[in-house]
């Protein structure tokens, strides 16, 4: 289920709960929603609302941290590719075929990370081949002729190894690291909160608009959290332009 679909489902469930509370209000005895009963209801709602806000904040902080860490890995990958190309440039003309291979592997590397975008373009992904393998093999075949080239060769091999580690870290990112249990419990809590809100006072247009706006805001929070959980897809995905333009 996409983030927008989940947010729409959350909105529908919570608005239905609020409507049920408004329909139930006229059927309740007045002493059930006034006096000491009203005070107890307020305290109970405050407790559940605090827990809901805390869980929402924790979920947002967690997904935001993961999103920023992934963004940092993409930036690191771009920097390593750029540095590797510069080291090979200083190595000399002997490394030109490796530099050409490195440029040729940029697009397959992007496709292997931004899979949804690649599939949408009809690209067939090769699951059995890492995009940087050819470059690594060509690096190992280089024969340094002097001390300078030997130092640059060692550095190039090291950068290539770091590049592989960064890619593995990116591939290890789960497609969706958010627990559905957390989200379902949150929706139930919000249904309870807004249902009681609607039940606490006679229905009127102003109250309906305010409650509907609050429910829309809560649903938008679900959408943002889920979007942050898929850094290589959706509307808030990380841009691949820096990586695409790294060697231009």
Helices and strands as residue ranges (DSSP letters): H 3-25, G 30-32, H 35-91, G 93-95, H 96-113, H 115-120, H 133-141, H 147-171, H 180-199, H 205-228, H 241-244
